Amino acid sequence: MTQKNEIKILVLSLLLTTGLAGGGIWWFIHHSGVNFGNNTAANQTNNSNKSISERISFGDKSLTTGEISSAKKDGIQAIANKNYEKAIADLTASLKNNRNDPESLIYLNNARIGLAKSYTIVASLPITTDPNAALEILRGIAQAQSEINTAGGIKGVPLKIGIANDEDNPEISKQIAATLVKNSEVLGVVGPNTSDVTLAAGTVYNSGELVAISPTSTSVKISNFSRYVFRTVPSDFMAARTLANYMVKTLQKKKAVVFFNSQSNYSQSLKSEFVSSLALEGGQVSSEVDLSQGNFSAAKSVERAIQDGVEVLMFAANTETLDKALQVVQANQKRLTLLAGDDVYSLKTLEVGREQATGMVVAVPWHIDGDTKSDFPQKSRKLWSGDVSWRTALAYDATKAFIKALEINPNRSGIQQALLSSDFSTTGASGAIRFLQSGDRNAPVQLVQIVPGKRSHTGYDFEPIRDNLK
């Protein structure tokens, strides 16, 4: 073979490899449910350079990703122009075509208030970087706002909601927190979403004496972190203890491997609490696998676990490492029992895990079929035309806590004092809402299992384990 022919073949090979790789990337982007557009360096730079005022909206701009209808655009512009009658008509029309849009419902509720007196709270969420979680949380906030305003408001005063896009970024969240602290009209914050961001922004809320209630931050580090930071979700201590107890007492298994992300406060917290809880139950964690390591191999991790006599794979993965956790699920081929924390409760887990994920047990704060006494599931299904997640329920509860505190004393210090009061109580989606002096909510955890089903339209669903029901 001549040197010229060798060069031709090499060039052809490179072109073919590039084409195959490009095709594979295209398929993964269009079938995995991962939005790579928000994770490019260019987008991160553009998002980080946004001014804080661009990140906060009471209806004058849309913060959610994707295309929006012309009716919604018109409604948002009408709010910006203070033409509230037109905004109401346009946003009502938009919701008829997309009933599942919480941003439109919040803006519609705000437009109905117009320039009248109102009480204001703001949701600080990862609108662009974790849009699914953000929308789930916004649905709970929007539902609580709609209910109280339809009922005549808080002693006659309606509730206005602002939305802030913190991107789950600690630095951005602190800047947003500083802006909200300076705005005397803002009486409270629902959020942030992740534990890392709640701990970062919480320092600002604490010094600014503005209450923040997170519906989703579970790290044990948040307990007693601040007199102004609360949460409606149980801590990782509760989830870990429930999973460890189920593993030893119900499954009769004692040896586990934990997969976690050393770069995530939530993930480290759940991992550490599970290790401790399992030891107290008489079991042991034989090894801890860091999903964030560059040399991580799903196949090797599973084979090593089997060789070590491990019976259970426990996933303390967070959103950023869920893809790697699901690689482990596929590599496991249903050989070892699967347990997981609440970040694994995701549509992606059902879409990607499929048959290999069946039987996985996940600890969540709430499930729509877990409490037959509550009327929240029926109301939420009617409002959103579908089932809602635990994030929606716990965000609803956070908003309900603010509503109750505003009824008692509608100012910043009054809200904080009300929430910490020993006789504070109100009813939410997941039962009674009361806070310990640590800022924690004393509430149980629900275990759910992945089973074949039709509700999620993936062929699989998360269903409550009946023995664990409240």
N, C-alpha and C positions, 0 to 999 in steps of 0.2 A: 504494500500500500504506500502510495507516495505521500510526502509530507503535506502537499496541498489537499489531498483527499482526507487525510487525518484531521486537518483543520476544519474542513467542511463538515465532517461528521461531528466534531466537537461542538461547532456552532449550532448545528441542527439539534444536538442533544440538549444543549443549554436552552434553546428556544422551546423545545418540547417540555422540559422540566419546568420552565417558567410558566408555560401555559397551563400545565397540570396543577401547579401550586396555586396559580391565580384562580383556576376553576374551583379548587378545593376551598380556598378562602371565600370565594363568592357563595358557595353552597353553605358554608358554616355561618356566614353572616346572615343569610336569608332564612336559615332553618333553626338556628340555635336560640333565637329570642334575645340575643345580646346586642345592645345598641353600641356598635363600635364608633359611631359618629361622635359620641360625647367623650370618647377617650383618646382622641388624637391630640398630639402636642399642640397643634394649632388651635383646636377648640378649647383646650385647657387654658392656653394663654389668653384667648379672647374672653373666656368666661371670667378668668381671674382679673382681667383688666376692667371689667364692668364696674361702674361706680355703684356704691351701695344703694343709692336712690333708684337705680335701674333694677335692683334686685328685690325691691319691695313694692307691692301693689295692693290697693284697696278696690281695684276695678278698672283703673285707667290704662292698664296694659296686661297682656297675657304672659304668664311666666312658664306655662307648660310647653312641652316639646310637641312637634308634629304640626300638621296643617290644622287650621281652625276654620270653621264655617264663616261665610260672609255675614250671616246674622250675628254671630258672636263678635266678629270684628267691628261691625256697626254698633253693637251694644257697648263694647269697650270704648269706642271713640265717643259715643254719646255720654258715657260717664265722665270721660276726660273733659268734655264740653259742658258738664253739669246739666245736661239735658236728660233728666232722670226718667221722664215719661217715655221717651224714645228708647232709652236703655232697657227699661222694663219690658217693652214690647219686643225688642230685638232679642234679648236674652231668653225670654219666654219661648220665642220661636226657635232659638238655637237648642234649647233643652227638649223641645218636642222631637227633634231629629236625633239628639244624643242625650238621652236621659241619664247616662252614666258619667256625666262630666261635672265633678264637684266644683271646679273653678267657676264655671258658669253659674251654678246655683249660689255660690257664695257672693259673686258679683251681683246677681239678681237681688238677693237679700239686701245687699248694701245699697243698691239703687233704690229699693223701696224705702229705705231710711232717708235717702237724700241728704239734706242738710239739717235734719232734725237731731235732737240730742240723742246720743247713743253711748254705750260702753264698748270699749275697743280692746280686743286681744289679737295677737298676731301668731300665725303658724310659721315656724322656722324649719324648713324642710329641704331635702336634696332634690329639688324639682327637676333639674336637668341631668344629674348624675345617677339618680336611682328613681326614675319617674314612676315606676310601678308602686314602690313603697310610698312615695309621696302622695300619689293619687288615692291609695288605700287610706292613708291617714286623713287626707282632706275630705274624704267621704264621711268619715265619722264626725269631723268638725262641722261640715255643712249640714248634716242631719240634725245635730244638736242645735245649731243656729236657727234652722228652719222651724224646728219644734217650738223653741222658746219665743221666737218672734211672731209666729202664727198664734201663739197663746196670749199675745199682748205684751211680750217683753218681760224684762226683769223689773217687777213693780212698775210697769208701764214704760220702761226704757228699753228699746231694742238693742240687740247685740250686733256690733259690726266686726267683721273679720278681715284682717290683712294677711297677705301671703308673702313670705320672704324666701328667696332661693339661696340657701347656704351651701349647697353642693356637697354636704357632708364634709366640708373642709374646715378644720379647726380655726384657721386664721380668718377666713371669711365669716365664719359664724361669730367670732369675737367682735368683728367690725359691725356686723348686723346687730349684735347685742348692745354694743355701745350706742348705736343710732337709736335703738328702741328705748334704751334707758333714758336718753335725752328727750324723747317725745313724751311729754306728760300725759297725752291722751291714751297712750298704750298702758293698759292696766295689768296685762299678763301675757305670757307666751306659751303656746302649745308646741313642744319640741324641746331641743332638737331630736333627731332620729337616732343616731348611733351614740354609744357610750363615750367614745373618744371626743366627739363634738360636744356632747352635753357637759363633759368635764372641762373642756376648753372654754366654752361660752359661759358655763356656770360660774366661773370666777368673776366675769363681768356682771352677770345678773346678781350675784351675791353682793359685790361692792356697790352696785347701783340700786340695790334693794327692790328688784323687780322679780316677781315670782315666775318661774318657768316650770311647767309640768310636762315631762316627757312621757309619751305613751309607749315608747319602744326601747328605751335604754335600760339594759338589765345588769350591767357590771356591778359587782359588789362594792366597788370603789365609790359609787354614788351614794351609798348609805352614809348618813351623817356628813356628807360632803359640804352641804350648805343649808342654812335655814331658809333659803329661797328656792331651792331646787327640789322638786317632788317628782314622783312618777306613779302612773296608774298600772304599770306592768310589774309583776313580781320579779324579784332579783334572781340572778343566776343560782344563788344558793337554793332557792325553791325548786328550780328546774332540775338542777344536778341531783338534789336529794331524791326527787321523784323518780328520775331515770335510774339511779343507782338502786333504789328500793325495788323497782319493777324488775330490773335485771337479775337481782339475787333472789328475791322472794317469789316472783311470778315465773320468770324464765328459768330459774334454777341454774344460772350461769355466774361464774366468778372471775373470769380473766378477760380483760379488754385491752384494746389499743385505742388511744385517743388521737384524732387528727384535728389540728388547730392551726391558727395563724398567729405567729409570735408578734406580728405588727398590729394586731387588733386588741384593744382593751377588752372588748366583749368576749372575743374568742379565748383570750388568756384567762379571763375571769371564769368562764364556764368550764374550761378545761381543769383549772385548779380546784374548783368546787366539786367537780365530778370525781377527781382523783381522791379528794378527802372523803367525800360521801361514800364512795365505793369501799374505801378502806374501813370505814365505820360499819359498813354492812357485812364485812368479812370477805370482801373481794379484793382484787388488785388490778392496777393498770400496769401492764408489763412494759409498755413503751409509749412514748409520745412522739408523734410525727408532725413536723412543721411543714404545712402546705405551702408556705411562702418561700421555701428554699429552692434555689435554682436547679438543684440536682434531684428534685423530688421525682419519684417514679411510682405511679399507682400500682402497676403490676408487681414490682419488687416489694412494695410495702405489704401487699396482701399475701404474697408468697411467704414473706418473712413472718408474718403474723400466724399463718397456718403452721409453719415449722415450729413456732414457739408454743403451740398449743392454745392459742388465743381462741375464745369463743364468740367475742363481740367486737364489732368495729363501732366506735362512738365518734360522731362528727360534731365537733365544736367549731365548725367552719363559719365564717362570716360571708357577706355578700361577695366580697372580692375573691374569695377562694372557693366559692360554691362549685365552679366548673371543675376544679381539681378534685373536690370531694366526690363529684358525680363520676369522674374517671375511676375513682376507687370503687364506687358502686358497680360500675360495669365490669371492672377487673375481678371483683369478688364472685360474680356469677352465682349469687345466692348461697354461697357456701357458709359464710359466717353471718350471724345475726347483726342487724343494723339498728343503731340508736342515733338520735340527733337532737340538737338544740333548735330554737325557734327560727333562726335565719335560714334553715333548710326548708322551712315551710314556705314553699314557693312554687308557682306554676312551672317554672323551669325544672324543678326536681321531678315533677310528674311527666313533663314533656321529654326530658332526656333520660331519666332513670327508667321509666316505663316498667316492664316486667321485672327487670333486675332490682328495682326499688320496692317491689311489693313486699309487705311485711315489715318495712322500716317503721320504727316507732319514734315519733317526734313529740317533744314536750313543748306545748304552746300555752299561752295564758288563757285562751278562750277558743271555742269552736261554735259555729252557728247552730249545730245540732247537739251541743253539750249541755244546755240548760233549758229544759222544757218549760220552766216556769216563767221565763222572761218573754216579754212581748217585743223586744228589740229585733229578733230575727224576722218576724213578720213585717214590722214597719220598714226595716232596711230593704227587704226584698221588694216591697211595694214601691219604695222610693227609687231604688237603683236598678230594678228589673233583673236582679240576680243575687247570688249569695255574696256576702262580704267576709273579709278575713279578720283575724284577731287584731290586726293593726287598726282597722276601722273601728272595731268595738272599743279598744282601749283609748283611741283618740276621741271618740264620743264621750267616754268616761272622763277624760281630762277636761273637755269642754264643759261637761255637766258639773264638774267640781268647781270650775271658775264661775259658772252661773249661780250655783248655790252660795259661794263665797261673796259674790257681788250682791246677792240678796241680803246678806248679813251686814256687809260694810263695803260699799263700792269705791274703795280707793286702794292704793298699793299696799300700804301697811295693814289695812283692814283685811284684805284678801289673805295675806300671809298669816295674820293672827287667827283668822277663821279656820284655815286649813290645818293649823297646828293644834287647834282646840280639841280637847278630849271628847267633846260632844258633837263634833262635826260629823255629819253623815248625809249622804244623798244616794239615790239609786241610779245606777248606770246600766249599761248593756250586760255587764258581767257581775251584777249583784251590787251589794252595798259598797260605797266608796268611802273609806276612812283611811287616814294617814297616821303612821307612827311618828314619833318625834324625830326619827332618822330621815323622814321624808319618804320612806317606803310605804307601799300599800301591802297590808297583810292579806294576801289572797292566795288561793290554791292554784295549782298548775293542772292543765288538762293534757292527758296523753292521747295522741291520735295515731292512726296506723294507715299506711298506704295500701289501698285495696283496689281491685277493678271497679270502675264506676263510670257514670255518664255526666255527672254534674259539671266537671271542669272542661269537658269536651276534649280531653286528652286520652280517654279510655281508662283513666285512673283517678282516684280521689283520696283525700285525707278524711278518715272517718273516726269518730271518737271510740276509744276502747271503753266499753260499757262499764266494766268493773271500776273504772277510774272516774266515773261521772260524779258531779257534786251531789 
